[in-house]
Amino acid sequence: MARIANKAAIDAAWKQVSACPEKTLKQLFEEDSNRLSSLVVDTAKLRFDFSKNHLDNQKLTAFKTLLESCDFDARRKALFAGEKINITEDRAVEHMAERGQGAPATVARAKEYHARMKTLIEAIDAGVFGEVKHLLHIGIGGSALGPKLLIDALTRESGRYDVAVVSNVDGQALEEVFKKFNPHKTLVAVASKTFTTAETMLNAESAMTWMKKHGVEDPQGRMIALTANPAKASEMGIDDTRILPFAESIGGRYSLWSSIGFPAALALGWDGFQQLLDGGAAMDRHFIEAAPEKNAPVLAAFADQYYSAVRGAQTHGIFAYDERLQLLPFYLQQLEMESNGKRVDLDGNLITHPSAFITWGGVGTDAQHAVFQLLHQGTRLVPIEFIAAIKADDTLDPVHHQTLLTNAFAQGAALMSGRDNKDPARSYPGDRPSTTILMDELRPAQLGALIAFYEHRTFTNGVLLGINSFDQFGVELGKEMAHAIADHPENADFDPSTKALIAAALK
């Protein structure tokens, strides 16, 4: 189960994928009058239109063969069961339990931890900490990216508390919050799996110093710990009622469903956070139940692998035609690139196909005037995703939202159709792929389903590549070197360039 069992069958399936004849998007639409019904998936209050990708019945058949050769069904069941599929670290993968999937004991533990979070939120609302207006959430990586996305997307107008998420150790980030927040009306949430993360603990210490400086009598009593190491938080004097644990088997980039999501739950209210969980669970049901040819995460992974392995695409772009989703590309960068940016397979051998795309993106019409020149007329193939909400939440003239959606749909159409012109500089080659994801409105349930879709897509890509999507050893070397510089800059054994930089800046 933990290793690649059928290498010959996998290699044969990849050859079948590569041997499929190439047709243009226009040809695919002309030859198949049912293309829309075949490649549009409606699920979990989301619509996925894959029809502008170069997938057809022959490619889908080949990819399904590849999926079977990779033991996809067994690996998916292991994911949902919370088994030890993180083989390099001999760890279970249990973030699915936060949405109700896994062994009964694991799901029960997740519910218990959610209940603790809900109880603390109710205590804050009841005034146990006095008047609270602000929450400063300190974390890094997944401990910050997920909460920051949720806060920005869902609480701009309806947030019950002012929440700021700080991850950068750059003092500018903290000082910006200090200028806005009243320290006497602020709680500080410190998110760290080990509760020893250097950057996070430094920022937390500075937050305590800020409070003391402004006369807060017991700053430590206003700190909330979000951690998989409750004992370490207790050592720092944090009361058990302010420690919100989560399982050590939950990776940072999959942790927003756990107590790491506390700042979003506080700002939204518990009902809103529960809707987020329910949306994720709805996508889970779709992923486990739908056939591959009608399964949104699986179809997305098929397209990813086709464009990466067959067509040589190196990046894909995520463009949200919704200002509230401006942080989604940053969130997905970690999810996709940290999960699948690997170079060896489950047996430790170099993989024979490109691993994760470089993920990047932007916001709506802003991006059109910045990067779409390359997408339409550049020499690189870049699969694109457009994400939009049908319903507007602003109070301005409806023409604003209509114009926004019009632009999103027009860009996808233009990428596909292209245009010939006597002037080569004004010609568009067309036949460039895109996927459109529509939600009826941007609410916690829809965002939860969207995030779960990307999680399952990432997992499916990992299975197709034969890699472990749940470790991240690639981040360790740089950390080790940073510690070496910090501890003994004069003795650090580095290349001449790095030594010169240390000498110039760390005198």
Secondary structure, DSSP 4 states (H G I P E B T S, - for coil): --S---HHHHHHHHHHHHTSPP--HHHHHHH-TTHHHHHEEEETTEEEE-TTSS--HHHHHHHHHHHHHTTHHHHHHHHHHT---BTTTTB---GGGGGT-S-HHHHHHHHHHHHHHHHHHHHHHTTTTSS--EEEEE--THHHHHHHHHHHHH-TTT-SSEEEEE---SHHHHHHHHHHS-GGGEEEEEE-SSS--HHHHHHHHHHHHHHHHTT-S-GGGGEEEEES-HHHHHHTT--GGGEEE--TTS-GGG-TTTGGGHHHHHHH-HHHHHHHHHHHHHHHHHHHHS-GGG-HHHHHHHHHHIIIIIT---EEEEEESSGGGTTHHHHHIIIIIIHH--SB-TTSPBPSS--SPEEEEEEHHHHHTTTHHHHHHSSS---EEEEEESS--S-S-THHHHHHHHHHHHHHHHHHH-B--SSGGG-B-----EEEEEESS--HHHHHHHHHHHHHHHHHHHHHHT--TT--GGGHHHHHHHHHHHH-TTT----HHHHHHHHHH--
